[in-house]
Amino acid sequence: FSNEESPSQVLHRLLFYSFLIIVFPISSYFLSKSFIFEAFLGMTSSNSYFYAAIVAICSVHIVLGLFIFIAFTEDQKRNVQKID
């Protein structure tokens, strides 16, 4: 039983990824729009909306991919420990 996570640890991990999936895309949208596309690349505001949205969508996929990868590798570790 010591190898398994407690319900509070699972809840903390879920809250962390929930927070990350909300904050990371929103911050990447506004930061990329303001600093990368408008200030650095000199795009107009209407063009920078489009490209910043693409950055936000990619950041959502990165967080989801990380969550799935971590969940999958932990599940494999538990299966290996049950066999031993």
Summary of the structure (lengths in Angstrom):
residues: 84
radius of gyration: 18.5
end to end distance: 13.8
largest distance: 60.0
contacts: 202
relative contact order: 0.11
helix: 87%
strand: 0%
